[in-house]
Amino acid sequence: MITFQAIIEEARKQKEWIVHSLYENMKEHHQRCHYYSVVAMFNLGDASPFSFCVNIETKDVYSDEPSVKLFTISLGGFGGKYPSKEDLSVTFDNNLAWFERIVNHNS
């Protein structure tokens, strides 16, 4: 059974990959996109019940498989400057902790 806590714990294990993906997507798309989402995609029949993706257009991410958006980061939250990996790492921690508080508060 997949739980929100299992998704949160796996996101923490994959933090380095997620932060790197955020950074690379922002570097590539920052001129035309200001919002980036971290999403847990549920996998049917795979060895792992879910995987993570970083997407710049959330409308496309939800069309194929069931998923849960963990959080969205806006470039505006960095005072107009392009964020470093360190900035994104702190933002990842803060947003995942916020998601965890909401999930645990409502369970």
TIDREN-448059 format. One record per atom (N, C-alpha, C): residue number from 1; chain; x, y, z. Coordinates in steps of 0.05 Angstrom, whole numbers, plus 5000, padded with zeros to 4 digits. Example, Ala and Ser with C-alpha at 12.3 -4.5 7.8 and 13.67 -1.06 7.14 Angstrom:
BEGIN
+-----+------+------+------+------+
| pos | unit |    u |    v |    w |
+-----+------+------+------+------+
|   1 |    A | 5264 | 4886 | 5156 |
|   1 |    A | 5246 | 4910 | 5156 |
|   1 |    A | 5264 | 4934 | 5156 |
|   2 |    A | 5257 | 4955 | 5142 |
|   2 |    A | 5273 | 4979 | 5143 |
|   2 |    A | 5258 | 5001 | 5157 |
+-----+------+------+------+------+
END
This chain:
BEGIN
+-----+------+------+------+------+
| pos | unit |    u |    v |    w |
+-----+------+------+------+------+
|   1 |    A | 5017 | 4976 | 5000 |
|   1 |    A | 5000 | 5000 | 5000 |
|   1 |    A | 5018 | 5025 | 5000 |
|   2 |    A | 5011 | 5044 | 4983 |
|   2 |    A | 5026 | 5069 | 4981 |
|   2 |    A | 5013 | 5089 | 5001 |
|   3 |    A | 5030 | 5101 | 5018 |
|   3 |    A | 5021 | 5121 | 5036 |
|   3 |    A | 5035 | 5148 | 5030 |
|   4 |    A | 5023 | 5170 | 5039 |
|   4 |    A | 5035 | 5196 | 5035 |
|   4 |    A | 5063 | 5196 | 5049 |
|   5 |    A | 5065 | 5183 | 5072 |
|   5 |    A | 5090 | 5183 | 5087 |
|   5 |    A | 5112 | 5169 | 5071 |
|   6 |    A | 5104 | 5147 | 5057 |
|   6 |    A | 5124 | 5132 | 5041 |
|   6 |    A | 5133 | 5150 | 5018 |
|   7 |    A | 5115 | 5165 | 5006 |
|   7 |    A | 5123 | 5183 | 4984 |
|   7 |    A | 5142 | 5205 | 4995 |
|   8 |    A | 5136 | 5216 | 5018 |
|   8 |    A | 5152 | 5237 | 5030 |
|   8 |    A | 5180 | 5226 | 5036 |
|   9 |    A | 5182 | 5202 | 5048 |
|   9 |    A | 5207 | 5190 | 5055 |
|   9 |    A | 5224 | 5184 | 5030 |
|  10 |    A | 5211 | 5175 | 5009 |
|  10 |    A | 5226 | 5169 | 4984 |
|  10 |    A | 5235 | 5195 | 4971 |
|  11 |    A | 5219 | 5216 | 4973 |
|  11 |    A | 5227 | 5242 | 4962 |
|  11 |    A | 5252 | 5252 | 4976 |
|  12 |    A | 5253 | 5248 | 5002 |
|  12 |    A | 5277 | 5256 | 5017 |
|  12 |    A | 5302 | 5240 | 5008 |
|  13 |    A | 5298 | 5214 | 5003 |
|  13 |    A | 5320 | 5197 | 4993 |
|  13 |    A | 5329 | 5206 | 4966 |
|  14 |    A | 5311 | 5216 | 4949 |
|  14 |    A | 5317 | 5224 | 4922 |
|  14 |    A | 5321 | 5255 | 4920 |
|  15 |    A | 5325 | 5268 | 4942 |
|  15 |    A | 5327 | 5297 | 4943 |
|  15 |    A | 5348 | 5307 | 4923 |
|  16 |    A | 5372 | 5295 | 4923 |
|  16 |    A | 5393 | 5305 | 4905 |
|  16 |    A | 5384 | 5305 | 4876 |
|  17 |    A | 5372 | 5283 | 4868 |
|  17 |    A | 5362 | 5280 | 4840 |
|  17 |    A | 5340 | 5301 | 4834 |
|  18 |    A | 5321 | 5304 | 4853 |
|  18 |    A | 5299 | 5323 | 4849 |
|  18 |    A | 5309 | 5351 | 4847 |
|  19 |    A | 5327 | 5359 | 4865 |
|  19 |    A | 5339 | 5386 | 4865 |
|  19 |    A | 5354 | 5391 | 4839 |
|  20 |    A | 5370 | 5371 | 4830 |
|  20 |    A | 5385 | 5373 | 4805 |
|  20 |    A | 5365 | 5377 | 4782 |
|  21 |    A | 5343 | 5361 | 4782 |
|  21 |    A | 5323 | 5364 | 4760 |
|  21 |    A | 5310 | 5391 | 4760 |
|  22 |    A | 5304 | 5401 | 4784 |
|  22 |    A | 5292 | 5428 | 4786 |
|  22 |    A | 5312 | 5448 | 4774 |
|  23 |    A | 5337 | 5446 | 4782 |
|  23 |    A | 5357 | 5465 | 4773 |
|  23 |    A | 5360 | 5464 | 4743 |
|  24 |    A | 5362 | 5440 | 4732 |
|  24 |    A | 5366 | 5437 | 4703 |
|  24 |    A | 5341 | 5447 | 4687 |
|  25 |    A | 5317 | 5441 | 4697 |
|  25 |    A | 5293 | 5451 | 4684 |
|  25 |    A | 5292 | 5481 | 4685 |
|  26 |    A | 5299 | 5493 | 4708 |
|  26 |    A | 5298 | 5522 | 4710 |
|  26 |    A | 5319 | 5535 | 4692 |
|  27 |    A | 5342 | 5523 | 4691 |
|  27 |    A | 5364 | 5533 | 4674 |
|  27 |    A | 5355 | 5533 | 4644 |
|  28 |    A | 5341 | 5512 | 4636 |
|  28 |    A | 5333 | 5509 | 4608 |
|  28 |    A | 5308 | 5525 | 4601 |
|  29 |    A | 5290 | 5529 | 4620 |
|  29 |    A | 5264 | 5540 | 4613 |
|  29 |    A | 5257 | 5566 | 4627 |
|  30 |    A | 5276 | 5578 | 4642 |
|  30 |    A | 5269 | 5601 | 4659 |
|  30 |    A | 5259 | 5625 | 4643 |
|  31 |    A | 5266 | 5627 | 4617 |
|  31 |    A | 5257 | 5650 | 4601 |
|  31 |    A | 5227 | 5649 | 4596 |
|  32 |    A | 5216 | 5625 | 4594 |
|  32 |    A | 5187 | 5622 | 4587 |
|  32 |    A | 5170 | 5610 | 4608 |
|  33 |    A | 5182 | 5600 | 4630 |
|  33 |    A | 5166 | 5587 | 4651 |
|  33 |    A | 5176 | 5596 | 4678 |
|  34 |    A | 5157 | 5602 | 4696 |
|  34 |    A | 5164 | 5612 | 4722 |
|  34 |    A | 5154 | 5593 | 4745 |
|  35 |    A | 5141 | 5571 | 4737 |
|  35 |    A | 5131 | 5552 | 4757 |
|  35 |    A | 5140 | 5524 | 4751 |
|  36 |    A | 5149 | 5509 | 4771 |
|  36 |    A | 5160 | 5483 | 4768 |
|  36 |    A | 5148 | 5465 | 4790 |
|  37 |    A | 5137 | 5442 | 4782 |
|  37 |    A | 5124 | 5424 | 4801 |
|  37 |    A | 5140 | 5399 | 4806 |
|  38 |    A | 5139 | 5389 | 4830 |
|  38 |    A | 5151 | 5363 | 4837 |
|  38 |    A | 5127 | 5345 | 4842 |
|  39 |    A | 5127 | 5323 | 4826 |
|  39 |    A | 5103 | 5306 | 4825 |
|  39 |    A | 5112 | 5277 | 4830 |
|  40 |    A | 5096 | 5262 | 4846 |
|  40 |    A | 5100 | 5233 | 4849 |
|  40 |    A | 5080 | 5220 | 4829 |
|  41 |    A | 5091 | 5205 | 4810 |
|  41 |    A | 5075 | 5191 | 4790 |
|  41 |    A | 5073 | 5162 | 4799 |
|  42 |    A | 5048 | 5152 | 4799 |
|  42 |    A | 5044 | 5124 | 4807 |
|  42 |    A | 5049 | 5107 | 4782 |
|  43 |    A | 5064 | 5085 | 4786 |
|  43 |    A | 5071 | 5067 | 4765 |
|  43 |    A | 5056 | 5041 | 4768 |
|  44 |    A | 5042 | 5033 | 4747 |
|  44 |    A | 5027 | 5008 | 4747 |
|  44 |    A | 5045 | 4986 | 4736 |
|  45 |    A | 5050 | 4965 | 4752 |
|  45 |    A | 5065 | 4943 | 4743 |
|  45 |    A | 5096 | 4946 | 4744 |
|  46 |    A | 5105 | 4969 | 4753 |
|  46 |    A | 5134 | 4972 | 4755 |
|  46 |    A | 5144 | 4961 | 4781 |
|  47 |    A | 5171 | 4958 | 4783 |
|  47 |    A | 5183 | 4948 | 4808 |
|  47 |    A | 5178 | 4969 | 4831 |
|  48 |    A | 5179 | 4994 | 4824 |
|  48 |    A | 5174 | 5015 | 4843 |
|  48 |    A | 5146 | 5026 | 4840 |
|  49 |    A | 5131 | 5029 | 4861 |
|  49 |    A | 5103 | 5037 | 4858 |
|  49 |    A | 5099 | 5066 | 4849 |
|  50 |    A | 5120 | 5082 | 4851 |
|  50 |    A | 5118 | 5110 | 4843 |
|  50 |    A | 5146 | 5121 | 4836 |
|  51 |    A | 5147 | 5142 | 4821 |
|  51 |    A | 5172 | 5155 | 4815 |
|  51 |    A | 5167 | 5185 | 4815 |
|  52 |    A | 5188 | 5201 | 4814 |
|  52 |    A | 5185 | 5230 | 4816 |
|  52 |    A | 5192 | 5243 | 4789 |
|  53 |    A | 5178 | 5265 | 4784 |
|  53 |    A | 5186 | 5280 | 4760 |
|  53 |    A | 5184 | 5310 | 4768 |
|  54 |    A | 5199 | 5325 | 4753 |
|  54 |    A | 5198 | 5354 | 4756 |
|  54 |    A | 5186 | 5364 | 4729 |
|  55 |    A | 5165 | 5380 | 4731 |
|  55 |    A | 5152 | 5388 | 4706 |
|  55 |    A | 5148 | 5418 | 4706 |
|  56 |    A | 5149 | 5429 | 4682 |
|  56 |    A | 5144 | 5457 | 4679 |
|  56 |    A | 5116 | 5463 | 4671 |
|  57 |    A | 5101 | 5443 | 4662 |
|  57 |    A | 5073 | 5447 | 4654 |
|  57 |    A | 5057 | 5425 | 4667 |
|  58 |    A | 5045 | 5432 | 4690 |
|  58 |    A | 5031 | 5411 | 4706 |
|  58 |    A | 5007 | 5400 | 4692 |
|  59 |    A | 4995 | 5414 | 4673 |
|  59 |    A | 4972 | 5403 | 4660 |
|  59 |    A | 4979 | 5378 | 4644 |
|  60 |    A | 5003 | 5376 | 4634 |
|  60 |    A | 5011 | 5352 | 4619 |
|  60 |    A | 5019 | 5329 | 4637 |
|  61 |    A | 5028 | 5334 | 4660 |
|  61 |    A | 5038 | 5313 | 4678 |
|  61 |    A | 5015 | 5295 | 4688 |
|  62 |    A | 4991 | 5305 | 4690 |
|  62 |    A | 4969 | 5289 | 4702 |
|  62 |    A | 4953 | 5273 | 4681 |
|  63 |    A | 4960 | 5274 | 4656 |
|  63 |    A | 4943 | 5262 | 4636 |
|  63 |    A | 4946 | 5232 | 4633 |
|  64 |    A | 4969 | 5221 | 4640 |
|  64 |    A | 4974 | 5192 | 4634 |
|  64 |    A | 4968 | 5174 | 4658 |
|  65 |    A | 4981 | 5179 | 4680 |
|  65 |    A | 4979 | 5162 | 4704 |
|  65 |    A | 4969 | 5178 | 4728 |
|  66 |    A | 4958 | 5164 | 4748 |
|  66 |    A | 4951 | 5179 | 4772 |
|  66 |    A | 4977 | 5190 | 4785 |
|  67 |    A | 4974 | 5213 | 4798 |
|  67 |    A | 4997 | 5226 | 4810 |
|  67 |    A | 4989 | 5244 | 4833 |
|  68 |    A | 5009 | 5253 | 4848 |
|  68 |    A | 5005 | 5271 | 4870 |
|  68 |    A | 5026 | 5293 | 4867 |
|  69 |    A | 5017 | 5318 | 4866 |
|  69 |    A | 5036 | 5341 | 4865 |
|  69 |    A | 5045 | 5346 | 4893 |
|  70 |    A | 5071 | 5345 | 4899 |
|  70 |    A | 5081 | 5351 | 4925 |
|  70 |    A | 5083 | 5380 | 4930 |
|  71 |    A | 5092 | 5395 | 4910 |
|  71 |    A | 5093 | 5424 | 4913 |
|  71 |    A | 5101 | 5437 | 4886 |
|  72 |    A | 5097 | 5463 | 4885 |
|  72 |    A | 5104 | 5479 | 4861 |
|  72 |    A | 5123 | 5501 | 4871 |
|  73 |    A | 5144 | 5505 | 4856 |
|  73 |    A | 5163 | 5527 | 4862 |
|  73 |    A | 5160 | 5548 | 4841 |
|  74 |    A | 5159 | 5573 | 4850 |
|  74 |    A | 5158 | 5596 | 4832 |
|  74 |    A | 5184 | 5610 | 4832 |
|  75 |    A | 5193 | 5618 | 4808 |
|  75 |    A | 5218 | 5634 | 4806 |
|  75 |    A | 5215 | 5661 | 4821 |
|  76 |    A | 5190 | 5671 | 4823 |
|  76 |    A | 5185 | 5696 | 4837 |
|  76 |    A | 5192 | 5694 | 4866 |
|  77 |    A | 5193 | 5671 | 4877 |
|  77 |    A | 5200 | 5667 | 4905 |
|  77 |    A | 5230 | 5671 | 4911 |
|  78 |    A | 5246 | 5676 | 4890 |
|  78 |    A | 5274 | 5679 | 4894 |
|  78 |    A | 5283 | 5708 | 4888 |
|  79 |    A | 5264 | 5726 | 4890 |
|  79 |    A | 5270 | 5755 | 4886 |
|  79 |    A | 5279 | 5762 | 4858 |
|  80 |    A | 5270 | 5747 | 4839 |
|  80 |    A | 5277 | 5753 | 4811 |
|  80 |    A | 5304 | 5743 | 4802 |
|  81 |    A | 5319 | 5731 | 4820 |
|  81 |    A | 5345 | 5720 | 4812 |
|  81 |    A | 5342 | 5690 | 4806 |
|  82 |    A | 5360 | 5680 | 4791 |
|  82 |    A | 5360 | 5652 | 4784 |
|  82 |    A | 5371 | 5636 | 4809 |
|  83 |    A | 5356 | 5616 | 4819 |
|  83 |    A | 5365 | 5603 | 4844 |
|  83 |    A | 5388 | 5584 | 4840 |
|  84 |    A | 5405 | 5582 | 4860 |
|  84 |    A | 5427 | 5563 | 4860 |
|  84 |    A | 5416 | 5535 | 4869 |
|  85 |    A | 5432 | 5515 | 4867 |
|  85 |    A | 5424 | 5488 | 4877 |
|  85 |    A | 5420 | 5489 | 4907 |
|  86 |    A | 5436 | 5505 | 4921 |
|  86 |    A | 5433 | 5508 | 4950 |
|  86 |    A | 5407 | 5521 | 4957 |
|  87 |    A | 5399 | 5542 | 4942 |
|  87 |    A | 5373 | 5555 | 4946 |
|  87 |    A | 5351 | 5534 | 4942 |
|  88 |    A | 5353 | 5519 | 4920 |
|  88 |    A | 5332 | 5499 | 4914 |
|  88 |    A | 5331 | 5477 | 4935 |
|  89 |    A | 5354 | 5470 | 4946 |
|  89 |    A | 5355 | 5449 | 4967 |
|  89 |    A | 5340 | 5458 | 4992 |
|  90 |    A | 5344 | 5483 | 5000 |
|  90 |    A | 5330 | 5494 | 5023 |
|  90 |    A | 5300 | 5496 | 5017 |
|  91 |    A | 5293 | 5505 | 4993 |
|  91 |    A | 5265 | 5507 | 4985 |
|  91 |    A | 5252 | 5479 | 4984 |
|  92 |    A | 5266 | 5459 | 4974 |
|  92 |    A | 5256 | 5432 | 4974 |
|  92 |    A | 5249 | 5423 | 5002 |
|  93 |    A | 5268 | 5426 | 5021 |
|  93 |    A | 5264 | 5418 | 5049 |
|  93 |    A | 5240 | 5432 | 5061 |
|  94 |    A | 5237 | 5458 | 5056 |
|  94 |    A | 5215 | 5474 | 5068 |
|  94 |    A | 5188 | 5465 | 5056 |
|  95 |    A | 5187 | 5461 | 5030 |
|  95 |    A | 5162 | 5453 | 5017 |
|  95 |    A | 5154 | 5425 | 5024 |
|  96 |    A | 5173 | 5407 | 5026 |
|  96 |    A | 5167 | 5379 | 5033 |
|  96 |    A | 5158 | 5378 | 5062 |
|  97 |    A | 5170 | 5393 | 5079 |
|  97 |    A | 5161 | 5394 | 5108 |
|  97 |    A | 5133 | 5405 | 5110 |
|  98 |    A | 5127 | 5426 | 5094 |
|  98 |    A | 5100 | 5437 | 5093 |
|  98 |    A | 5080 | 5416 | 5084 |
|  99 |    A | 5086 | 5401 | 5063 |
|  99 |    A | 5069 | 5380 | 5053 |
|  99 |    A | 5065 | 5359 | 5074 |
| 100 |    A | 5086 | 5352 | 5088 |
| 100 |    A | 5084 | 5331 | 5109 |
| 100 |    A | 5067 | 5341 | 5132 |
| 101 |    A | 5070 | 5366 | 5140 |
| 101 |    A | 5053 | 5376 | 5162 |
| 101 |    A | 5023 | 5375 | 5154 |
| 102 |    A | 5017 | 5382 | 5130 |
| 102 |    A | 4989 | 5382 | 5121 |
| 102 |    A | 4978 | 5353 | 5121 |
| 103 |    A | 4993 | 5335 | 5110 |
| 103 |    A | 4985 | 5307 | 5108 |
| 103 |    A | 4981 | 5295 | 5136 |
| 104 |    A | 5000 | 5300 | 5154 |
| 104 |    A | 4998 | 5289 | 5181 |
| 104 |    A | 4977 | 5302 | 5198 |
| 105 |    A | 4972 | 5327 | 5193 |
| 105 |    A | 4951 | 5342 | 5208 |
| 105 |    A | 4923 | 5331 | 5200 |
| 106 |    A | 4920 | 5323 | 5175 |
| 106 |    A | 4894 | 5314 | 5166 |
| 106 |    A | 4891 | 5284 | 5167 |
| 107 |    A | 4909 | 5269 | 5179 |
| 107 |    A | 4906 | 5240 | 5180 |
| 107 |    A | 4896 | 5231 | 5207 |
+-----+------+------+------+------+
END
